[in-house]
Amino acid sequence: MTSSAEWDLESLASSTSSTSSFDEDEVNSRVSPDWAKYRCPIASRGFQLDTVRDVKEYYQRHHSNTDKRELHAYLSGYHRVSARSDEDALCKDAGLRDNLFRATRNRDGMKVMIKAVHRDSRELDIVRYLSAPAQRRDPMNHCIPILDLIDTPHDDLCFIVMEEWSRNMFPEAPVTLGYLLVALHHCIEHIAFMHRHHIAHFDISLHNFLTNYHGRFACIDYELSRRIDKASSPQILCSRGTELPPEVERGPPKNPFMVDVWALGVLILRACKLAGIHVPELMHLAKLMLNENPDKRPSVAAVLREFQRVGATLRESHRS
């Protein structure tokens, strides 16, 4: 039996499929909603946007766990919130972009992140696809869990409600080799899953992979992602990602998937450095992925196979 959440995702997919013309640049640009206007519609779906009271309680609850290096930022945030007298007023995190807002799921207190996008955007199309029941059941899909899609057709907006995980993938470096291998496996596997479904991410970096600290790692931010087919790929520009390969400077890449391979190679190097672990086999794999000639880079599927082989060898050698 289809759950209400699955029904909402599927019904939204059909309701937002439109053949009408629209400005592609406009619908794929970041939006800056008046969050107060959408407070009630979001609340009606069971989510409460953070208020001054919520943020004060957060600071009071986490005061004892604040690292000395973060104390200045912590106190600045606390004093900023404490100066506000209306505790029911919305309180946006100043460190978040305008299209993001923290919230809480009413039924269990789960912390969530809500992202506003245009309802005709490529990001929503891809998030909706990755969150459909068939894709959610695939163990290779490590998209951040999507809890709801709140459609506001009168304003051409949709609010993506997702679990709030941590950006700090390596909280206590150096981490164990096993931890590093699981983290990288989830990252590589998800991109292989996307490519298998003819989607390029186009903004792979450590900033766009999160952890729940329970052995799971997830991908976020499909703002630049594109569906790829033979007809469209020559026209795709990808000049805004975090880690861009040299061929991007020469115009639209012949094989857009190789942009992801390059960025994933950079991610492997950065992850190993942050984890404080030098793995020669992974350095060699990353070197292949960072070949300046995109035609000589391996596919992500080939990268995943080699990573799994290397991982199995490393685990066996550590057990011996």
N, C-alpha and C positions, 0 to 999 in steps of 0.2 A: 504493500500500500504506500502511495506517495505521501510524504509528510507535507505539512503546510509550508515549511521553508522551501522544500523542493518545488512545490507547486508555484510559490511566489517567483522563484528563479526562472522556472519554465514559462510562466505567464508573462513575466517581464520580457523574456527573450522575444516572444511573439509580438508584444505590444510596442516594443521599440524598433522593430524591424520596419523600416519605412523606405519607400522608393522616392520620396520627395527630395528635391535638391536642397543642399545646404552648403554653407561655407565650411570647407574641410579644415582650414586653419583655425577658424573660430571654435568649432566644436571640439577640437583637440587641444585647445589652449587651456591652461589652468584657470579655474574659476575661483572667485572670491565671494562666497555667499554671505548674506546677512544671517549669521547663525541663529540669532534671536527669533527671526521669522520662522525658522524650521524647528524650533524647540518643541512645539506641541506635536507636529506630525511625527517627529522622531520618538517622542515620549509615547505616542499611541502605539508604536511598535515594540515598546518595552525597553527603551534605552534612554538614560538620562544624561544629557550633556553636563560636563563638569561645572559646578558652581563654585563661588568663593568659599562656601562652607566645605565642599568636598576637598578643595585644594588645601585649605587650612588643616583639615584632618589628616591629609596625606603628609604634610610637612611635620606635623606633630608626631605622627606614627613612625616616620622614618628618620627622625632626628638622631637617634642613637646609632643608626647604621651609616651615617654620613662620613665618607672618607675625608680626612683633613685637607687633601688636595682639592676637594670639591666644596669645601666649607664656605668659601666666599660666594660662589654661585648659589649655594643653598640658602645662605642668609639673605642674599639679594632678593631671591624669589620669595622667601618667607616674608620679608619686610614689605615687599610690593603687595602681596596678597593681604597681609594683616592690616594695611592702611585702608582697605576697602570695608565700608560698613554694611553694605547690603549683601548679606550672606547668600541670598537666593539668586543674585545676579550671575550670569554666565561668566566663567573665568577661563579665558583661552590661554593655553600655554604659549608664551611669547617666543619660544624656540621652534614652534611648528609653523609650516607654511599656512597661508590663508585658507587653503582647501582642506585642512586637517583639523580635527577637534577630538579631544579625549572624552570618553563617556563611560558609563557603567551599565551593565545589563541588570535590570531591576530584579529579576527572579532569583539570581544567585550572587550578585555582586561582582561578576566577572568584569575586569577592565577591558575596554574595547577601544579601537581607534576607528573614527568615521572619516571617510574621504569623500568629498563632493566632486563630482565630474559631470560633464555635459552628457545627457542621456543618449546622444548620438555619437559619442566619442569611441575611438578604437579601443581605449583602455577598458571601458565598460563592456564592450563586445567581447574582448578577450577574457576579462575576469568572469563574465557570465558563462562563457564557454568552459573555462577551466574549472568552474564551480558546479557545473551540471553534474547530475548523479553519476552518469557513466564515467566521466573524467575523475570525479572524486574517488571512485572505487579503485582507480589504478594506483598501485603502490609507488609508481615512479613520479606521481604528481605531488610535488611539495609546495604547491601554492599555499600561501597563508590561509587558514580556515576563514571562509566567508560566512558570516552569521545571517546576514540579511542584505537585501538590496531595496532601498526605500525610494520609490519612484515619485517624482513630483512633476508630472507632465506639463502643468500650467506654467512652470518656470524652466522647462527643459533641463532639469537637474535630476541626478540620481545620487543617493548617498550609499556608499559601499561601507558596510559595517563588518569589521574584521577583528579577530582576536588581537590583543596587544601583546606582542612578544618583545624580547629585548634585542637591541642592536649590538649588544656587547657579546659577540660570539665566543670570545676568549677571555672570560672574566678573571681567571687566575693563572695567567701565563707564567712559566711554561706549563702547558697542558700535557696530558698523556698522548702517546701516539694513537691510541685507540680513539680518543675523542676527536683528534684532528682528522683521522680517516673517515669517521662517521660524518663529520661536518662537510668535508669535501665531497664525499659520496652523494650526500643529499643535494648539494649544489649542482654537481655534474649531472646527476640523474634527472633532476628537474629540467635542465636545459635540453638534455637528450629527449625527454618527454615532449617538450615544446616543439622541438625541431621535427619530431616524428609526426606531430600534428600541424606541420607547416607554419609554425609561428616562430619569429625571431624576437628575442627580448630587447636587444639593442641598448641596454644599460646595466650590464652585469658588473657588479662590484660588491665588496664586502658590506657596503652600506645597505644593499638591497637584499641581504639575507639575514634573517632573524633567528633567534633560538628561544625555546620555551624552558630551557634548562632541564628538560626531562628527556634528553636524547633526540629531540626533533629540531630540525632546521627548515626554514620556510622562505620562499621567495616572495618579494613584494614589488610594487611600483612597475606597473605595465604601461606607464604613460607613453613610452616611446615604442612599445612593442607593435609589431605588424604581422598580419597574415601574409605569407609569401606564396606566390604562384609564378609560373614561368612568364605570364603576361605582365605582371606588375613589378617583378624584381628589378629590371633594369632602371626603373624610374624612382626607386626608393633611395632617398637621401638619409643618412644617419650620422649627422655631425654634432649631436648634442649629448652623446653618451659620456660616461665617466672615463672609460678606457677605450680609446679609439685607435685602430690599427693604421698604419701608414697609407694604405690604399684609399682611405676615406678622403684624404687631402686631394686626391686626383679625381674626385667625383663619385657618383653612385657606384658602389662595389658590384662586380660581376656576380659574386656569390654572397648575398647578404648574411648567410648563416656563418660565414667565416669571420664576420665581425664579432659574433658571439664567441667563437672559438678563441680568438685573440684575447678578448676580455676575460674569458675563463682561465686562460693561461696566466694572465696577470693576477687574477684572484688566487690561484694556487700559490704563486710566489709570495704574495702578501700574507696569505693565511699561514704559511709555514714560518714566515718571519715573525708574525705576531705570536704564534704558538711557541716560538723558541725552539723549533725542531727542524733540523736539516735532514732531508730525505733525498739522497742522490737520485733515486729512481723517479721521484716526483719532479725534481729539477730537470731531468732529461725529458720527461713528458711535457713539461711547460715549455721547454726550449722548442720542441716540435710545434707546439701550438702557436708560438710567437715567431714563426718563420715569416720574414717580410713578404714572401711570395704567398698570397692566399691559396694558390692552387696546390701548394705543397703542405699546407696544414691538414691534419687529420680531421675527419668529421667528428662531431661530438659523440656519435655512437661508437666510433673507433676509440675515442678518448676514454669513454666509460668502460669499454672492454679491457683496455690496457690498465686503467686505474684499478679495476676489480682484480686483475691478475697480480698487479704490484701489491695491492692490499692483502691478498691471500698469502703471498710470499712473505710479506713483512710480519703478518700475524703468526705464521708458522715458525719463522725464525725466532720470534720472541718467546714462543712456547718451548722451543728446544733448549 
